[in-house]
C-alpha cells in the first residue's frame, strides 16, 4: 500500500472522506498560474484541509473562508509572496506554503518575517519543511492522532 493510500485510510478513520469540490483545483491553477503537485491533487479526493485541529489549515475549497486561493492572492498582494507558492495555513507568527515550482510540492513552514524572502533569498530563520505534500500530510495525521490520544477522557 502506498504512503498516500495509508494516509487516506487514516483520514477516513479520523474524519471520514472530505473531498475537495470538483473544479476547485483547476480554478486554483488557472487563477494563480500554478501547477499543483500530483500528490496534492490525489489527496484532494479525500482531504479538503478540514478536520485536522492540531494545526488548522485553510480550506481547499470555496468555503469556509479562509481558503487557499483567496489567502494566496491576499499574500501575493500584501506581502509580496513569490508566485510559485500556495498558502496552506497561517499559524500564529508563521506561514505554511507549498512550493509549486518543479512539480515536487515541497511544503515549507516559515516565520512570518520571512514571507517576502521565500523563493528569493535566504530566510532569517531555518524553516521546517517536508519534501512532498504527502510527507506533510503524514506529519499532520501523526500530530492529530497523538493530540486525540492525549485528550482527557471527558474531552474525547
N, C-alpha and C positions, 0 to 999 in steps of 0.2 A: 504494500500500500504506500502510495506517495505521501510525502510530508503534507501537501495541501489536502489530500484526502483525509489524513488523520486530523488535521485542523478542522476540516468540515465536520467530522464526527464529533469532535469536542464542542464546536459551536452549537451543533444541533442538540447535544446534551445540555448545554448551559442555557440556551435561549430559544431553541427551535430555529428554523430557517428564516432568515431575514434578507431576502434577495433585494438587490437594487432594482429600481423601476426600469422597465425596458426603455432604451433610448437615452437614458441619462448619461451614461459613459460616453456615448457618441457626441452628445452635446458638450460635455466637458472637453473632449479632444478638439472639437470644432471651435468652440468659443475661446479656448485657451491656447490653441496651437500646440498641443502636447500629444505625444504618443504614449499612451498608458502601458505599463508593463503587463505582459501576458498573465502573470500570476495575480495581479490586481484585478484584471477583468474576470479571471476564473473565480476568484474569491467572492466577487460581486454576485455570483449565483446563489450564495448562502449568507453573505455578511454585508450589511449596509452601514456599518460603523456603529450601530446601536447595541446596547446590551452589555457593553464592557464598562463597568462602573469604576473600576480601579483607575482607569485613565480614559475619561470621556473623549471621544473623537467627534469630529464634525460629521454631519450626516453625509452619506454617499447617496444622495437623492435630493429631490426638490424640497422636501420638508422632513423634519422640522429645521428651522434656522438654528444655528448657522450651518451651512453646507460647504462642501469642499470647493465648489465652483465659485460661490459668492465670496468666500474668505480668501481664495487665491486672487481673485480680481481686486479685492479691497487692499490686500497687502502689496500687490504689484503697484497700485496707485499711490498708496500712502507711505509705504516703507521701502519702495524700490526693490521688492523681491525679484530675483532673476527669473526669467521666463521659463526655465526648464523645471521649475518646482511646482508641485501641487501641495497645498496646505491640507494636512490631515487633522491637526489638533493644535490647540493653544493652551497648554497647561500654564499655571502661573509662572510668569517671568521667563517663558520659553516658547519654542515653536517646534512642531514636528512636521516635516515635509518629506515628500517622495521626490527624488531626483529622476525625472523622466527622460533625461538625455541618455542616449545609447541603449535604451530599452531594458536596462537592468532593474530599475525600480528600487535603487538604494534608498533606505529610509534614514533620515538624519533628525536627531533631537538636539537642538542647539539653544543657547541662551538668546533671549530676545534682543540683546545688544548686537548680536551677530547677524541678524536677518539681512541687513543691507550688504553684508560681506559674502553671503552664501553664493558659491559659484563664481566669485570674483577675486577674492583674496583670502589670506589666512584668517581663520577665526581667532578671536581673542581667547576663547575657552574651548578646549577639545570637546567635541560633541559626542554623545552616544550615537552609534549607528549600527544598522543591520544591512547586510549585503543585498537583501531582497525584501519585498513586501511579505513574502511567506515567512521569512525569518522574524520579521517584526510581529506578524500575527502569532507565531509560536510564543514569542515573549509575552504578548498581551494575554493570550489564553492562559499561560502558566501563571502570570501575576493574578489574573481574575480567579483562577481555581484556588490559588493559595489564599487570596483575600476571603473567598467564600468559606474555606476551611477554618480560617482564623476568626470568623464571626462568632460571637457568643450565641448560645442556643436560642435565646429569646429573639435574636435578630435574624436568624437563618430562615 
